[in-house]
């Protein structure tokens, strides 16, 4: 994976994430630090939940095919991972089903205060969990559909069309797997629907929604994987216009 340039968009012919029953070595080696960091994080945000989580010790791309092996761990490991700036830590892999409006806006949400990423701007998405496991692998597209519908009420399966390729962006041991879904509805219409959905939720992961209209609009409130993909999308569509 080290030979894949960071901060670039890579089209993939396929993407497969398989489950390895062995424990995550990183969690074993850093057990005390993970526990201490989790206590600190919970003290700052009691709403955090130490649920099941996955991370990968192996990931790579060969001939346009992405393959990774996931190991089960807990969310506390992820919190410690975020604060660990070493290059030896495992990979966090997640899928992103991007909503593209009929007027070429990308729909992004602001994370609610109860989340571990409060105030940050993301495309609606979520880490893989046990609900995404099918046999011995992760259902990447199923995760995209589930997470987007849970957070926004938008059903990606009702999109007019979607990308054939998944696109990969990696930055600082995060691997984001993007697939765009194109809707006829305008950004204004989609934002109106999604705000109604957010208002109807008892404990929504989002507290607002926005439409990104151009490269450079996403700033430091957005993780670099998302910013890189958004800028690439608008650069590509501008060339195609």
N, C-alpha and C positions, 0 to 999 in steps of 0.2 A: 504493500500500500504506500510505502514511502516514495515510490517513483511516480505517483500521481500528484501533479502540481496542486498546491493548495490555492483556494480562492478562484478556481476556474470551473466552468460548467462542462461536464463530460457526459455525452449521450451514451446510454447503455442499451445493448441488445437484450439483456435479461438481468434480473437481480434476484438472488436466492439467499435467504438467511436461514440456516439450519440450526436446530437446537442440539447442544452438546450437554449430556447429563452430568458431566464432571463439574465440580464447583469452580467458581471464578477465582483464579489464583490471586488476583489483586485484592479481593475481599479478605482472603486468608492472611496475606502479607501485611495488610494495613488495618486489621481488625480493630486494634485499640484506637487508632486515629479516626477511623470511621465512627466508632461509638462516641468519642469525645466531640467530634464535629457535629454529629447528629443532636447531641444534647444541647449544644450551643444554638443550632439552627431552630430547634423546637422551642427553645426559650424565647427566641426572637419572633417566631411565628407558630403558635400552638396548633394552628390548623393543618400543619404538615402531617402527612400520613406515611408511615414506613411500609408501604406495600411492596408486592413482588415487582421485580425489575429485571431487565436483561442487559448484559454488556458483552462485547465481543473481544476475544483475545486474538483472533485471526480474521483478516479481511483483505481482499485483493480483487483486482480486475485483470482478466486475461481475455484478449480478443473481444472486448466489448461486453463480457459477461462478469458481473459482480457476484462474488461469493463470500459469505462470512459464516462464522460459527458463533452462536450465542450461548452464553452461560447464565443460569438463573442466579440472581442476587436480590438485594433489597434496595429501596429508594435511598436509604441512608448512604449506600455506596456511591450513588450518583451525586449526592450533595458533596461528599468528600472529593469526588472526581473533579467537580467544577472548580474547586479551590486548588487542585493539584496541577501545576504548570509544567510537569515533566513530560518528556516525549515517550516515556515508557508505559504510560497508563493505557488501559483498554479503550476500545472504540465504543462510542455511543452512536447507534444507528437509528434513524427514525424516518418515517414516510411523511410526505407533505402533499396533500391533494389541493392544488392551487385553484381557486375560483377565479375565472376570467370572465368579466362582464361583456355584454354585447358592444360596449363602447371602449373596450380594451383597458379596463381598470383591473387591478389585482386587489382582491378583498383581503384585508388584514385586520386582526383584532388586537385590542389592548388587554393584557392579562389582568385579572381581578386581584385585589389585595390579599385574598386568601391563598393565592398560589405561590409557588416558590420563585416565580419570575414576575412578580407584581410590577405593573407599569410598563413592562416591555411589550414591543409590538411584533407580533408573529403572524404568519399565515396560519389559520386554524389547523392544528395538528396535535399529535400526541405520541409519546414513546410507545413502543410495542409492549403489550402485556399478555397475560394468559388467554385473554379473549381472542387474541390474534393467532394463536397456535393452532395449526391444522396438521395433524400427524407429527412429522418431525421438523416442520419448518414454519416460518412466519408468513401469514397471508398479508402481504404488503398493501395491496389494493384494498383488501377488506378493512385494514386498519385506517386507511385514508377515508373511506366511506363512513366508517363508524365515528371517527373523531370529528370530522367536519359536520356531520349531522348532529352529533351531541352538542357541539359548541355553537352552531349557527342555525340549525334546523334545515339547512340546504342539503338536498339529496343529490350527491354527485352522479348517481346513476341516471338522473334525469337531464344531464348535460347534453347539449346538441352534439358535441363530439369531445374527444379527449386525445391527448398526445399518444402516439404509438410507443414512443420511447420513454423510459424513465431517464431523468437527468440527475447526475450525482454532483454534489459539491461537498468538499471536505475542508475543514478548517479546525486546527487544534484538536485533533482526535474526534471531532464530530463528523459524522457522515449523514448528510441529508439526501433523501431520494425523492425527487420532485416529479409529479405528473400534473400537467395542466388540464383543467376541465372547462370547456367553453360553453357559456350560457347566452341565450338570446336577450335576456333581461338586462336593462341598463344598470349601472352601478347604483344609481339613486333608488331604483326599485329593489335591488338586492339588499342595500343597506337598510331600507325601511322594513323589509321582511325579517332581517336578522335582528334588528333592534327590538322588534316585537317578541322574537324568540328569547332574547336575553332577558327582557323584562318579565317573561313568564317563568323563568327558571328560579328555583329557590336558592340555589348556590351556584350561579353561573361561573365558569372559568374565565369568561370575558366580561369586562365592564363597559366596553365600547367597541365600535367597529369603524373602519375607515376604508377609503379606496385610494390605492396608490396609482398615480397617473403618469409618472415619468421616472427615468433613471435618476438616481441621486436623492429621491424623496425620503427613502428610508435612512435614518441616521443611527447614532450610537445606541438608541433605545432598541434597536433591532439586531439580533445576532448576525455575524458576518456571513453565515451560510445563506440566510434569507436575503440579505442585502445584495450579495453577489448574484443570486438567481434573479431577483427583481431587475437589477440593472441590465443583466444579460437579456432578459425578456424584452425590455423596451428597446435595447440596441438592435436586437434581431428584427422586431416588428417595424422599427423605423427604416431599416434597410429594405424590408419587403414592401413598404408602402409605395 
